[in-house]
Amino acid sequence: MDRIKQLIAWVTASRPVRVFQHYLLKRGPILASGLSYQALFAVFAAIWVAFSVAGLVITGNEELTQAIFALIDSYAPGLIDSGDGEGAIDPDDLTEAGIFGWTGVIAAGGLLFTALGWLASARDAVRVMFELPPERLNIVLLRLKDAGLGLLLGVAVIVSAGLLVFSTQAVEWTFELVGIDPDSWFASAIGSGVGLLLMFVVDAVTLAALYRFLAGLRIPVRRLATGALLGAAGIGVLKVLGSALLGGATRNPLLASFAVIIGLLIWFNFLCQVILIAGTWIAVGMRDRGLIADERIEDERRQERERAAAHEAALREEARRRLARIRRTRRWGWLFKR
């Protein structure tokens, strides 16, 4: 029994268990559900606006277009129709999108509202994991920061798709140079591995930017890198197991008419939970070491504690003086009675 108690105590004190307990205590699953609901609307508007603005450049290169479609499918399985008729968006509609039409204007307005809302909610959710209040910055500056980061994320998607095309062509050229058939299983495995590694790097950099810049947190580089890499690994696992994770939920005949939407909600929920759990890993590690993520909030809390301590000391002093007056009154009260 003693060994069992020691084992339970060791498991309870382990960092993964404490991270999960902290995540549940801060209502992480509920926050992730809210983020996934917002992401569902933001992603449709973002894709439409992206193809409306950059459609002339993107659609001019078939390989780049297909790479972007594959990239979108890896982040949101079932969103792009791959030819089986089960996707939510027809690729032909995207390639014909126009920003100067009413649809482009409406999508741009929807993107501005939903994407900025998701980024703001993601910032607040990450700060909750660090036991911090919302960032106290001018609302205009916050929205400009969110818009800038959102634009950089969109550019990162296009750049990563271009790098994916370039790396695939580079791998094929290298295999042809050394005499290996590019269509062999070995070449396919190497190409897939290079693609996964590239996506892993992009995901890690994106998560690091979300924790450090979007949430406005001061995180040591080593801890930021560890959390971002863990989150990127979790997202990579989701991408590999995406179809298996969503298959059971979307094959329900009662949900057949809107199975794609249900699948996307489930997928975004998994994705947002990975983002918040990775952030919680960083938060718990920093708390263990006594590191401060937001010095301004910590200064305000310290000043508040000092004010509370000073107020409590003043109350104790006033109570001591009253007690002293009462004792003096009792001591000399018999003179007044005479």
Order of alpha helices (4+ residues) and beta strands (2+ residues): alpha-alpha-alpha-alpha-alpha-alpha-alpha-alpha-alpha-alpha-alpha-alpha
